[in-house]
């Protein structure tokens, strides 16, 4: 399944499934779903209200809701499928526009670690991106005033479904609701040129986490450990890698992060970027207003956005 959060031309925000190039709305159906026990327990523990609707509500309804949606879409008639709106008639937000947290992983490809001049880490290097940095497919991302070293990082991102706390590597797959594409935009002067380094701040400006175009459920992916990851800037190839080269694959990352904090429904795990980022090119190549980026993860999708 390919699932989206979108806005129509009449300014209505909703969520749907992409079938035959059209969006079939599923918002009303999602609102009928009961929240899973694990989600209710997290709400009671934290005081945060459960989602009333949208894809976050679907995620909070647990694994049974994922199977139920698949069955529902399989039984839709041809007329119901055709009643949806064309993708081009909708603006796509990030699949989960309001994740509780975005956990990023630094230098998780050996070739990227090499280009930065460091040896591969023995444990994952965890970085945070503020949820307010999230934007969607084809968004226009502002380069903030004073930032001149604005950089790109194409990444496979994991969206969490069932909450994960102190889970093993073998248990990790059951906590994955799906995958999407993410650009880990970074202001390198805040990461490299100041003391102390402000890595989280450098990666958390407004719009610094465009992702999309949709959430792809795991059944659509042959092997998440063998996906090509590419980025083009104004049509020119900048990055190319494959998830087989991740130093710490997805299951290891979920195990590692969940030992210290709960990965909750809707949380996003950005798995790292291959070599070719702007800061370590010769000469460096940073983003400028007017630039257009195309990021692709095989079998997941293509994310596009511009810089203004």
ABEGO torsion letter per residue (X at the ends): XBBBBBBBAAGBBBBBBBBGGBBBBAAAAAAABBBBAAAAAAAAAAGBBBBABEAAAAAAAEAAAAAAAAAAAAABBAAAAAABBBAAABBBBBABABBABBBBBBGABAAAAAAAGBBBBABBBBBBBBAAABBBBGBBBBBBBGBABBBBBBBBBBBBBBBBBGBBAAAAAAABAEBBBBBBBBBAAAAAABOBBBAAAAAABBGABBBOABBBBAAABABAABBBBBBBBGGBBABBBBAAABABBAAAAAAAAAAABBBBBGBBBBAEBBBGBAAABOBBBBBBBGBBBBBBBBGAEBBBBBBX
